[in-house]
Amino acid sequence: MGKLTLTTFLSLDGVLQAPGGPQEDTSGGFAYGGWVAPYVDEGMLEFVTEVFGRAGAFLLGRRTYDIFAGYWPRQTDPSDPIASPLNTLPKYVASTTLKDPEWAGTTVIDGENLQAEVVRAKDATEGELQVHGSGQLAQYLLARDLVDEFNLLIFPVFLGAGRRLFPTGGLPTACELLDSRTTPAGTAIHTYRPTGRAAFGQIGD
């Protein structure tokens, strides 16, 4: 049985929309795509490589899957630390519309039975069942306590617009910090494990 991990790029104000490029996701009139590009450095790439090295399978939302499927199958170097696991390990995509995926190793999970299918996929995975990006899927999983660990890469920029990972109305959840580091470009990388519902009290009591 594996564990489900989530890796997400965030701005300082919690935006996860379109980190990779201007046309990645313009929904809602979002005009700031590609905000991660100025901060890519060796420290960030080292961490991402470590994460992919622990992968046993991938669970992706439809938009992220389409972005990945449009690029990674063409990267055929078997020594590439990101392309190799993405192209050879099982991939699950949550979608009610994708019927015939062309990327080898892809299984479509019916969104109507998503929670049960995710649990089955995790049980079938050795290592990490990894979610990358996939904002709507990530929110679904967090709201149902299905994420075992999450990696937040927080970049030194705030945007003032865009979809956020933690929306208003989410479950108050306490977390344990497992690891923390900072890259030369100023990106703060934190790994957390949810520990249950958040506790509340009065400071000084």
KEKE-3310 file (N, C-alpha, C; in steps of 0.2 Angstrom, whole numbers, plus 5000, padded with zeros to 4 digits):
npx = (5004:5003:5007:4998:5003:5004:5010:5013:5015:5015:5010:5014:5002:4995:4991:4989:4987:4991:5006:5017:5017:5011:5000:4995:4984:4971:4959:4945:4950:4963:4979:4992:5000:5014:5022:5031:5043:5054:5060:5065:5078:5093:5091:5077:5075:5082:5075:5062:5067:5070:5057:5051:5058:5053:5041:5028:5017:5005:4993:4982:4973:4962:4966:4980:4985:4983:4992:5004:5004:5005:5019:5029:5029:5037:5049:5062:5073:5080:5087:5082:5076:5063:5055:5057:5050:5037:5034:5035:5029:5013:4998:4985:4970:4959:4943:4928:4926:4937:4941:4949:4964:4980:4992:5004:5001:4990:4976:4959:4950:4934:4925:4913:4914:4925:4932:4932:4939:4952:4956:4958:4968:4978:4980:4985:4998:5015:5026:5025:5009:5007:5001:5002:5001:4986:4974:4959:4957:4966:4960:4948:4953:4960:4949:4943:4951:4961:4974:4990:5003:5009:5018:5023:5028:5033:5033:5043:5033:5018:5001:4988:4977:4968:4966:4966:4974:4969:4953:4940:4930:4936:4941:4946:4962:4975:4993:5009:5025:5037:5048:5059:5065:5075:5077:5091:5085:5075:5063:5053:5052:5041:5036:5022:5013:4996:4988:4975:4960:4960:4965:4959:4961:4964:4976:4989:4982)
npy = (4994:5011:5028:5043:5058:5075:5088:5105:5120:5136:5154:5168:5172:5161:5156:5144:5143:5141:5140:5138:5144:5157:5153:5142:5141:5151:5153:5161:5174:5175:5182:5180:5170:5158:5162:5156:5155:5165:5160:5148:5137:5128:5123:5121:5112:5101:5097:5094:5083:5074:5071:5065:5054:5046:5041:5030:5029:5040:5052:5062:5077:5082:5093:5095:5083:5083:5093:5088:5076:5082:5085:5077:5063:5064:5066:5056:5051:5039:5041:5053:5061:5065:5063:5049:5041:5047:5042:5028:5023:5019:5029:5038:5046:5058:5060:5063:5064:5060:5047:5039:5038:5042:5041:5030:5018:5024:5025:5029:5037:5036:5051:5050:5040:5044:5044:5031:5025:5032:5027:5014:5014:5019:5009:4999:5004:5004:5013:5031:5037:5050:5066:5080:5097:5100:5107:5107:5094:5092:5100:5092:5080:5085:5089:5078:5071:5063:5065:5060:5066:5083:5093:5109:5121:5137:5152:5167:5178:5188:5188:5192:5188:5174:5156:5147:5136:5132:5134:5146:5139:5126:5112:5114:5110:5102:5101:5092:5097:5091:5092:5106:5118:5131:5138:5145:5155:5160:5152:5144:5128:5117:5102:5093:5084:5079:5080:5079:5086:5104:5112:5124:5138:5149:5161:5162:5156)
npz = (5000:4996:4999:4997:4990:4988:4977:4975:4967:4974:4975:4986:4991:4990:4977:4964:4951:4934:4934:4926:4913:4901:4894:4900:4909:4907:4913:4920:4916:4920:4920:4923:4920:4921:4932:4940:4933:4934:4945:4945:4950:4954:4967:4968:4957:4961:4972:4966:4958:4968:4973:4962:4961:4971:4967:4964:4956:4947:4950:4942:4938:4925:4917:4921:4917:4903:4900:4904:4896:4883:4882:4890:4885:4873:4878:4879:4885:4894:4906:4911:4925:4928:4916:4914:4925:4923:4911:4912:4923:4931:4927:4933:4929:4933:4927:4918:4905:4897:4886:4878:4881:4875:4880:4886:4898:4905:4916:4916:4929:4934:4937:4945:4954:4962:4974:4980:4969:4970:4983:4980:4970:4977:4986:4977:4974:4975:4985:4982:4978:4967:4966:4956:4954:4948:4953:4956:4958:4969:4979:4981:4986:4998:5005:5009:5017:5011:5007:5012:5013:5010:4998:4998:4988:4989:4981:4980:4977:4975:4969:4968:4961:4954:4955:4971:4982:4995:4998:5004:5016:5018:5027:5043:5047:5056:5055:5054:5052:5042:5034:5029:5018:5009:4993:4983:4976:4984:4986:4997:5003:5010:5018:5024:5035:5037:5053:5058:5064:5066:5082:5094:5105:5119:5119:5131:5141)
capx = (5000:5007:5004:4996:5006:5003:5016:5010:5018:5010:5012:5014:4995:4991:4988:4992:4985:4996:5013:5022:5017:5006:4994:4994:4977:4969:4952:4943:4953:4970:4984:4999:5003:5021:5025:5037:5049:5060:5063:5068:5085:5096:5088:5070:5075:5085:5069:5058:5070:5069:5050:5049:5062:5049:5035:5026:5011:5003:4986:4982:4967:4962:4970:4987:4986:4984:4998:5010:5004:5008:5026:5033:5030:5042:5056:5063:5080:5079:5090:5079:5073:5056:5052:5057:5045:5031:5032:5035:5024:5005:4996:4978:4968:4952:4940:4922:4926:4942:4938:4954:4970:4985:4999:5004:5000:4985:4970:4955:4946:4927:4924:4907:4916:4932:4935:4934:4944:4958:4958:4960:4974:4984:4982:4989:5004:5021:5029:5020:5004:5009:4997:5006:4997:4979:4971:4952:4958:4969:4955:4944:4957:4961:4942:4941:4957:4964:4981:4995:5008:5010:5024:5021:5034:5030:5038:5042:5029:5011:4998:4982:4971:4969:4963:4970:4974:4965:4948:4936:4926:4939:4941:4952:4966:4982:4998:5015:5031:5042:5055:5059:5072:5074:5082:5094:5080:5070:5058:5052:5049:5039:5033:5018:5008:4990:4987:4968:4956:4964:4963:4958:4961:4966:4984:4990:4978)
capy = (5000:5017:5034:5049:5064:5081:5093:5110:5127:5142:5160:5169:5173:5155:5155:5139:5143:5142:5142:5136:5147:5161:5150:5136:5141:5158:5153:5167:5180:5175:5185:5180:5163:5158:5166:5152:5155:5168:5157:5141:5136:5121:5120:5119:5106:5096:5094:5090:5077:5069:5069:5060:5048:5042:5040:5023:5030:5047:5053:5069:5080:5082:5099:5094:5077:5085:5097:5083:5072:5085:5086:5072:5057:5066:5066:5049:5049:5035:5044:5059:5059:5066:5059:5042:5039:5049:5038:5021:5021:5020:5035:5038:5053:5059:5063:5060:5065:5057:5040:5034:5041:5039:5041:5023:5017:5028:5023:5034:5036:5040:5056:5049:5036:5045:5043:5024:5023:5034:5022:5007:5016:5020:5002:4996:5007:5003:5020:5036:5039:5057:5072:5086:5103:5097:5111:5105:5087:5093:5102:5087:5076:5088:5090:5071:5068:5058:5066:5058:5071:5087:5097:5116:5125:5144:5156:5174:5183:5187:5189:5196:5185:5167:5150:5145:5129:5131:5139:5147:5134:5120:5109:5116:5104:5103:5098:5091:5099:5085:5095:5113:5121:5137:5138:5151:5160:5162:5148:5140:5122:5114:5096:5093:5078:5081:5076:5079:5093:5109:5114:5131:5140:5156:5162:5164:5152)
capz = (5000:4995:5002:4993:4991:4984:4977:4972:4967:4976:4976:4993:4992:4989:4970:4961:4944:4928:4936:4921:4906:4900:4891:4904:4911:4907:4915:4924:4914:4923:4915:4926:4919:4921:4937:4943:4928:4936:4952:4944:4951:4956:4973:4966:4953:4965:4976:4962:4956:4974:4973:4957:4963:4976:4964:4962:4952:4947:4950:4939:4935:4917:4914:4921:4913:4896:4899:4904:4890:4877:4883:4892:4880:4868:4881:4878:4888:4900:4912:4913:4932:4928:4911:4915:4929:4921:4905:4913:4929:4930:4928:4934:4927:4935:4921:4916:4898:4893:4885:4875:4882:4871:4884:4888:4906:4908:4917:4918:4934:4933:4943:4949:4960:4962:4981:4980:4965:4973:4988:4976:4966:4982:4989:4972:4973:4980:4985:4982:4973:4967:4963:4954:4952:4948:4958:4958:4961:4975:4984:4982:4990:5004:5008:5011:5021:5007:5006:5017:5014:5004:4997:4996:4985:4990:4978:4983:4973:4976:4962:4969:4958:4952:4960:4977:4984:5000:4997:5009:5018:5018:5034:5048:5048:5059:5051:5056:5048:5041:5031:5026:5015:5005:4988:4982:4973:4989:4986:5003:5002:5016:5018:5029:5036:5041:5059:5061:5064:5070:5089:5096:5112:5121:5120:5138:5146)
cpx = (5004:5004:5003:4999:5004:5008:5013:5015:5013:5014:5012:5007:4991:4989:4992:4991:4990:5003:5018:5022:5011:4999:4992:4986:4975:4961:4951:4947:4960:4975:4991:5002:5011:5025:5030:5043:5055:5063:5065:5076:5087:5092:5081:5071:5078:5079:5064:5060:5069:5062:5049:5053:5058:5043:5034:5020:5009:4996:4985:4975:4968:4966:4978:4989:4987:4990:5004:5010:5006:5015:5030:5034:5035:5049:5058:5070:5078:5082:5087:5075:5066:5053:5052:5051:5038:5029:5032:5030:5017:5003:4988:4975:4960:4948:4933:4921:4931:4941:4944:4961:4976:4992:4999:5004:4995:4979:4965:4950:4939:4926:4918:4909:4924:4935:4937:4939:4951:4961:4961:4967:4980:4985:4986:4996:5009:5025:5023:5015:5004:5004:5002:5001:4990:4975:4964:4953:4961:4964:4950:4947:4958:4954:4940:4946:4960:4972:4985:5000:5008:5016:5022:5028:5031:5035:5037:5039:5021:5007:4992:4976:4973:4967:4968:4969:4969:4959:4944:4931:4929:4939:4947:4956:4973:4987:5005:5020:5036:5048:5054:5066:5070:5079:5085:5090:5075:5064:5058:5048:5047:5035:5029:5014:5002:4990:4980:4966:4960:4961:4963:4958:4963:4973:4984:4987:4983)
cpy = (5006:5023:5040:5055:5069:5086:5099:5117:5132:5148:5162:5170:5167:5153:5149:5139:5145:5144:5142:5140:5152:5158:5143:5135:5148:5158:5158:5173:5180:5177:5184:5174:5163:5162:5163:5153:5159:5165:5150:5141:5129:5118:5117:5112:5100:5093:5091:5084:5072:5067:5064:5054:5043:5039:5032:5023:5037:5047:5061:5071:5081:5087:5097:5088:5079:5089:5092:5078:5075:5086:5080:5065:5058:5066:5059:5046:5045:5037:5050:5057:5061:5062:5052:5039:5041:5044:5031:5019:5022:5027:5035:5045:5053:5063:5059:5060:5061:5049:5036:5038:5038:5038:5034:5023:5021:5024:5029:5032:5040:5044:5054:5044:5037:5043:5036:5022:5026:5029:5016:5009:5016:5013:4998:4998:5005:5010:5025:5037:5047:5061:5078:5091:5100:5100:5108:5098:5087:5095:5096:5082:5078:5088:5083:5067:5063:5059:5065:5063:5076:5092:5104:5120:5133:5149:5163:5179:5182:5190:5193:5193:5178:5162:5149:5138:5128:5136:5140:5141:5127:5118:5112:5110:5106:5099:5097:5093:5093:5087:5102:5115:5127:5136:5145:5157:5163:5158:5144:5134:5118:5107:5095:5086:5080:5077:5076:5086:5098:5110:5121:5132:5147:5157:5165:5160:5146)
cpz = (5000:4999:4996:4994:4986:4983:4972:4973:4969:4976:4984:4995:4991:4982:4967:4953:4939:4930:4931:4915:4905:4898:4895:4906:4912:4910:4920:4922:4917:4918:4917:4925:4918:4926:4941:4939:4931:4942:4951:4945:4953:4962:4972:4962:4956:4969:4972:4959:4962:4974:4968:4958:4967:4973:4962:4957:4952:4947:4948:4938:4928:4914:4915:4917:4905:4895:4899:4898:4883:4877:4884:4888:4875:4871:4883:4882:4894:4907:4915:4920:4932:4922:4912:4919:4926:4915:4906:4919:4928:4931:4928:4933:4929:4930:4920:4908:4894:4892:4882:4875:4878:4874:4887:4896:4909:4910:4919:4924:4933:4939:4947:4955:4962:4969:4982:4975:4967:4978:4985:4973:4971:4985:4984:4971:4978:4979:4985:4976:4972:4963:4962:4952:4953:4953:4960:4961:4968:4981:4986:4987:4997:5008:5011:5015:5017:5006:5013:5019:5008:5004:4995:4994:4985:4987:4980:4978:4975:4970:4963:4965:4956:4957:4965:4979:4990:5000:5004:5010:5018:5026:5037:5049:5051:5055:5055:5051:5047:5038:5029:5024:5011:4999:4987:4980:4978:4989:4993:5001:5008:5014:5024:5029:5040:5047:5062:5061:5068:5077:5090:5103:5113:5122:5127:5143:5148)
residu = (MET:GLY:LYS:LEU:THR:LEU:THR:THR:PHE:LEU:SER:LEU:ASP:GLY:VAL:LEU:GLN:ALA:PRO:GLY:GLY:PRO:GLN:GLU:ASP:THR:SER:GLY:GLY:PHE:ALA:TYR:GLY:GLY:TRP:VAL:ALA:PRO:TYR:VAL:ASP:GLU:GLY:MET:LEU:GLU:PHE:VAL:THR:GLU:VAL:PHE:GLY:ARG:ALA:GLY:ALA:PHE:LEU:LEU:GLY:ARG:ARG:THR:TYR:ASP:ILE:PHE:ALA:GLY:TYR:TRP:PRO:ARG:GLN:THR:ASP:PRO:SER:ASP:PRO:ILE:ALA:SER:PRO:LEU:ASN:THR:LEU:PRO:LYS:TYR:VAL:ALA:SER:THR:THR:LEU:LYS:ASP:PRO:GLU:TRP:ALA:GLY:THR:THR:VAL:ILE:ASP:GLY:GLU:ASN:LEU:GLN:ALA:GLU:VAL:VAL:ARG:ALA:LYS:ASP:ALA:THR:GLU:GLY:GLU:LEU:GLN:VAL:HIS:GLY:SER:GLY:GLN:LEU:ALA:GLN:TYR:LEU:LEU:ALA:ARG:ASP:LEU:VAL:ASP:GLU:PHE:ASN:LEU:LEU:ILE:PHE:PRO:VAL:PHE:LEU:GLY:ALA:GLY:ARG:ARG:LEU:PHE:PRO:THR:GLY:GLY:LEU:PRO:THR:ALA:CYS:GLU:LEU:LEU:ASP:SER:ARG:THR:THR:PRO:ALA:GLY:THR:ALA:ILE:HIS:THR:TYR:ARG:PRO:THR:GLY:ARG:ALA:ALA:PHE:GLY:GLN:ILE:GLY:ASP)
# end
